[in-house]
Amino acid sequence: MIRGCLWNWAPWVYNKVESIFDVLKRMFKASYSQIGVSTQWYILNNIDVPVHSSIFPKVPDSPLIWTCTTSPPRFIPISSVTSETKHISYLSFTVMIPGHDTLDLTEWLNTVRWSGTTEPSIKHIFQLWCCDTGQFYFHLISYIQVKLINEMGDEIIKGLNDSSISIPSTNGGSRIDIERSNTDRSLDALLSSSGC
């Protein structure tokens, strides 16, 4: 009787103990990876999806724009000589995606810091937010509109891929401000008949 019970229950107990041990081992390995290994994301020029450092540990400097961390969110340029970090200059950051709820990233934006000479673009900020939260909106980047409030208190509506900024005016219309970094768009706006 004891031998029959042992032959029936011993394999079941062994399998349960082995599966519990396997789950604990995977759990400790994942915890160590999250806590002990620093995760970085690489934002590359003309590519909408950031690259994770564990998949591609060596990325050439030529297409690389930012090296980013997610906990805490930081933007580090490839040619950073200073470790001094600054806050993003926007006071509000709301993302409008067609067919989805409006996302308010203002609270998260207050934790983002960057270093270097040029502030990250709104596209790069949104890409890092997607990496930080695990939300996958990279395939919709060309359709996304962002409503910002800058440090001067102006409300700005801009697409993630746009180079012009639409600022609603008080008389119901909207005026167009052109970013100075894109001279071709500035000339187009000056030479067009409507001015935008």
N, C-alpha and C positions, 0 to 999 in steps of 0.2 A: 504494500500500500504506500509506504513512504517512497519507495523507488518509483512507482508510477506517478506519484505527485511531483517528485523531483523531475522526472522526464517531461512532464507536461508543463510545469511552471518555470523551470530553469531557463529555457530558451526565451520565453516571453520576458522574464526579468532582465536577462542579458541584453536583449534588443532595446528595452526601455531605457536602461542605464546608458547604453551606447548612444542612443538618439539624444538623450538629455545632455550627455557630455559633448556631443557634436554641436548642439544648439548653444551651449555655454561657450564653447571654444569660438564659434563664429561671432557670438555677441561680444566677447572680450576683444577679438581681433577688430571688429568694426568700431568699438569704443576707442581702442588705441589709435586707430586711423583717424577718427574724428578729433581726438584730443591731442595726440602726440605729433601728428604729421601736419605740417602747414599746407593748406590748400591754396593754390593760386590759379587765377584765370588769366589768359593772355587775350587781349583785345587786339585784333589785327586789322590792318588797313583794308577797306573795301570788303570785309567779310562780316556778315550779320551775326554769326554764332561764335561766341568766345570759345577758346580752346582750353581744356583743363590741363594743368601741369603734370598730373600723374599719367595722363595718356601720352602727351608729347613733352617730355622733360626738357628737350633742347629745341628752342625755336629761334631761327635767325633774327637778328636785330632789324633787318631792313623792313619787313612788313609789320613789325611789332610797334604798337602805339602805347599801350598801357600794360603793366603787370598789376593785377588786382587781387586783393584778398577779400573774403566775405565776412569773416568774424574777427574783428570789426571791418566794415566796408572801407577799403582804402584804394586809391589810385596812385600808382607809383610809375613815373615815366622811365623810359629806358636810360635816359641820360641825366638822371637825378643826381645833383651834387649836394643838395641840402636835404636834411631829414625833417625840416620844418613842414608841418602840414597845415592846411587851411580848410575852412568850411566851404561848401558849395554856395554860390552867391544868390541862389533862388530862395525866396521865402515860401513859395507854394509850388507844388508839382503834382498836377492831376493828369492822368492818362485816359484818353477816350479811345476805345477800341470798338469798331463797328460790330454789333452783334454780341457784345459783352458788357458787363457792368463797368461803370467808371471806377478807376483805381486812383485812390488818393495816396501818393507816396511821400507826402510832406513830412510825416513823422519819421519815416525811414531816412529821408534825405538829410535830416538834422544830424544823423550819426555818420554820414559820409564825409571823409576827409580826403584831400589830395595834396600832392606836392609837385613842384616843378614851376614852369612859367605860364603854361596855358591850361585853363580850366577844362575839365572833361566836357564833351558835348552832351546834349540831352540824350542822344542815341546811346552813347557809352554809359551814361548813368542808368538808363533803362535796361541795357544789356546786363549790367552788374546786378541790378535788382532782380532780374529774371534768374540769374545764377544763384543769388543769395536765397531766394524764396523757393526755387524749384518750379516756377511758373514758366511754361513754354509758350511764348508769344513771338518767337523770332520769325516765324513765317508770315506774320502780319505787320512787320515793321514798316512797310511802304504805305500801309493804310492808317497807321496810328497818328492821332493828333494829340498834342500836349498843350495844356493850359498852364502857364507859368505866371508867377508874380515875381518880378525882379526886385533888386534892392531899392529901386527908385519908386516902387509901388505900382508900376505899370503892369497891366494884365496882357500877356503875350500868348497868342495861339499860334502853334507851329507844328508842322509835321516832323517826324523824326528824320526824314531824308531831305527836308526843305532847307534851302539856304536863305530864304527870306522869312521875315517875321511879320505877322499881321497883328497889329495892336488896335483893338477896338477903340474908336474915338467917342467922345461924349455926344456928338450930333447924330449918332445912329449908324454912320458909315464906318469904314475902317481905313486907317492909313497904313502904309507899308514902310517898314524900316528895313534897310538892307544891311546885312552883316558885312563889315569891312574886309573880312578875310577872303571873300569871293568877288574879285573885281569884274569878272565876266557878267555876273548877275547884276552888279551895280550899273554897268554900262547898259545892259538890256533895259533896266528900269528907267534910266535917264532918257534913253532914246525912244522908248515906246510912247505911243500917243496918249495912253491913259496914265502913264507914270507908275504902273505896277506890273 
